Amino acid sequence: MTTLTRQDLNFGQGREAEPAGPGGAGGVWACGLRGAHHRLVPPAVVADVLCEFLEVAVHLILYVREVYPVGIFQKRKKYNVPVQMSCHPELNQYIQDTLHCVKPLLEKNDVEKVVVVILDKEHRPVEKFVFEITQPPLLSISSDSLLSHVEQLLRAFILKISVCDAVLDHNPPGCTFTVLVHTREAATRNMEKIQVIKDFPWILADEQDVHMHDPRLIPLKTMTSDILKMQLYVEERAHKGS
């Protein structure tokens, strides 16, 4: 397994997220499933569903764990539940660009984990929100029933993230975040080709970004559906400092 991170490190290093004016977080909000009947679900559609969910999840994690001021977040509705989404343009663009780069790997089923890492002022991990992803063989199913079932399962993940601070310790002030992608070994060669063609901002992650000594493991949620299996858990550093 190979772990990739963005070349520009973590969002927030050397900048402050200030409250922005009204506006949406943007992003890919339509997964293109509606209006279809029984058919094979294309890998691109599965990747859309995952990227849409991960975008909402990243925003919510940053809000719940107070990585940025609450003033840059606005309440929205997703999966029929209230969520908090950033209205800070640079932060939103960073998240969207990151997931745009992850999507080709999801389409090829090369992603094993997507990890949202919260870092302290010394850029050491204090928490890792780990999304373990498995895509089973695609089946011919009704996409209408698929939407209803998958959205219900993803809603449960969002609700768990919303209350995860109850089982986690407070983080020290001045935290930032980054996103790591754990890929299958074969995907590394493909990423090298993609970077040449599309200038994808990914490099192999440093051990400092990946390793956390003797973390506490907190399982949050697991789901199984016809198009994907996903598990979410948090690795929390024992002594976070202040």
Secondary structure, DSSP 8 states (H G I E B T S, - for coil): -EEEEETT--BTTT-------S----S----S-TT--EEE--HHHHHHHHHHHHHHHHHHHHHHTTSS-GGGEEEEEETTEEEEEE--HHHHHHHHHHHHHHHHHHHTT-EEEEEEEEE-TTS-EEEEEEEEEE-----EEEHHHHHHHHHHHHHHHHHHHHTGGGGS----SS-EEEEEEEE-HHHHHHHHHHHHHH---EEE--HHHH--SS-EEEEEEEEE-SS-EEEEEEEE-S----
